[in-house]
């Protein structure tokens, strides 16, 4: 990602990012539809509630990936007069809807698993189900490889979350294969609803993860301490930067917003301070090419001066009271 950022202009980089993210979105929707068709056939042949859970999961994948694709398309829309910071939070709103839908479906599957505990349904044609699950794992693996490539090139949080979900799906499909083998070949009819219940609980856990990421984006959560420390070191690496404070960060869809106060020698000209700010901006963009950066230049030591003024203002009411007494 860094090498591409050096070769491409910011506009070219954004166009390439948009193209890769949209392709990844279309690939995810296509893969989910293929898996729905395969798992629907497998469920019809086997009657396995574990296979049903993966079918419902693939339906969720298709809905989630479609919402993700629509959100990505909207999030990539350039800023306009009414949305000066862009449309990136559309991604967070779509994720909230995904989380609610996923949680409701997981509860439905838990109820289905409970019903199977009492009925003790025997799974049939397990070999068909196993074959479809192996096909699902291979298809999902190919999709996640492409998604990881797109994440590496673009840094997209949306595609990264989608890729993590599909990696989880591979694990779920592997668990279903195990359930089919144990249930049919070892005559354990109760194992199918047990595994279905476990998968449903996993889906609920995933829904919570999606909800948390959506809220973090919508509530403008800061980057983690490690990333903030990295940004600070990039700023202070410039030999003419004497200090930095009030670093603020937030993510909105594909965009990262960074703002900070940068302290410079008070004797330099305004033009020189502008040049330094541009150089720092470019250094940060080498590491974070999708960042929008706002810099406020201040004379060195101004932060200490501000703190002294604040202390004086807080002390003034007490002094006035004492004088009045």
C-alpha positions, -999 to +999 in steps of 0.1 A: +000+000+000+028+024+008+047+017-024+015+024-045+009+056-025+044+068-036+038+061-073+002+073-075-012+108-070-039+111-042-067+112-067-053+081-086-048+063-053-085+070-043-097+058-077-077+026-074-089+021-038-126+025-049-121+001-078-106-026-056-131-022-028-160-024-052-146-055-069-141-072-035-177-063-026-191-079-059-169-110-053-183-115-018-219-112-030-213-136-059-196-162-036-224-160-011-251-166-038-232-196-051-229-211-016-266-205-009-275-226-039-251-254-029-262-255+007-299-253-001-294-285-021-274-301+007-300-293+033-328-307+010-308-340+007-297-344+043-322-326+065-293-317+088-300-287+111-262-281+111-263-277+074-294-254+079-273-232+101-247-228+074-274-221+049-288-194+071-253-181+077-248-179+039-281-160+035-267-136+062-235-134+042-253-125+011-274-098+029-244-085+048-221-084+017-248-067-003-253-041+024-215-038+026-213-033-011-240-006-011-224+011+019-189+010+003-203+026-029-220+053-008-190+058+015-167+063-015-189+091-028-168+123-026-177+150-001-202+176-011-216+209+002-240+191+026-215+164+037-181+181+040-165+151+057-178+126+031-203+098+034-181+072+052-205+067+081-230+050+058-208+020+064-214+021+101-252+025+096-252-006+073-233-026+099-259-018+126-286-032+104-264-063+097-259-069+134-296-068+142-305-091+113-277-116+122-287-117+159-323-124+150-314-152+127-291-168+153-320-168+178-341-186+152-314-212+147-312-218+185-349-225+186-346-249+157-317-267+175-339-270+206-367-286+186-343-311+171-332-322+206-367-335+212-373-350+177-339-367+174-340-365+136-316-388+117-293-371+092-295-387+057-271-385+027-243-372+049-218-377+020-237-351+000-235-326+029-198-333+035-191-327-002-210-294-002-192-283+029-158-290+013-168-271-018-179-242+005-146-242+023-126-240-010-149-212-024-146-192+008-109-197+010-105-183-026-127-153-017-108-145+015-074-146-003-087-119-027-102-099+002-069-099+021-051-087-010-076-058-013-072-050+024-034-049+019-037-026-010-064-002+004-065-006+041-103-009+040-118-016+074-151-027+058-134-054+036-113-065+065-143-071+086-160-090+058-129-111+053-128-120+090-164-131+088-157-154+059-127-169+077-151-177+105-174-193+080-146-217+070-143-228+106-181-233+108-182-254+077-154-276+091-174-280+123-205-291+102-184-317+085-174-331+119-210-331+130-221-350+099-194-376+103-200-381+140-238-381+136-241-406+107-210-428+109-210-432+147-248-432+152-250-400+173-282-383+163-280-357+191-246-344+179-263-325+150-284-301+172-255-297+196-232-285+169-260-263+155-264-247+189-226-240+191-226-224+156-256-203+165-238-190+196-208-182+174-231-162+150-243-142+180-207-135+190-200-123+155-231-100+156-218-084+188-184-078+171-201-061+141-222-040+164-192-029+184-172-019+152-203+000+139-207+020+172-169+027+173-172+043+138-204+062+145-192+075+179-158+086+164-137+063+185-100+072+185-074+049+169-056+026+194-026+039+214-001+022+191-014+039+160-016+073+177+020+069+190+031+061+154+014+092+141+031+113+168+065+099+159+060+107+122+052+143+131+082+147+155+105+130+130+106+163+111+137+182+123+119+216+125+089+203+145+096+211+182+065+197+197+030+183+191-002+180+211-040+175+208-037+147+183-073+136+174-082+107+151-114+091+138-124+067+110-153+072+087-157+044+061-126+043+040-113+076+053-091+083+083-092+119+098-062+131+117-058+166+132-032+180+156-014+211+169+022+213+157+047+235+175+073+254+155+100+280+161+080+313+166+106+333+146+100+315+113+076+331+087+041+319+080+052+306+045+079+285+062+054+271+087+031+262+058+059+244+039+068+224+071+031+214+075+030+202+039+061+181+044+047+165+076+014+159+058+031+140+030+051+119+054+020+108+072+002+101+039+031+077+029+019+055+058-018+064+058-026+073+021-064+074+029-059+101+056-074+136+056-051+157+077-058+190+095-028+208+110-027+239+132+008+255+135+016+272+168+048+288+182+068+265+204+058+268+241+023+281+234+007+251+252+025+259+284+014+295+281-022+284+276-020+262+308-007+292+328-036+314+315-061+287+325-047+285+360-049+323+363-085+323+352-094+295+377-077+314+405-093+348+397-128+341+412-112+331+445-090+361+446-119+384+439-139+368+468-109+373+491-106+409+481-142+415+486-140+401+522 
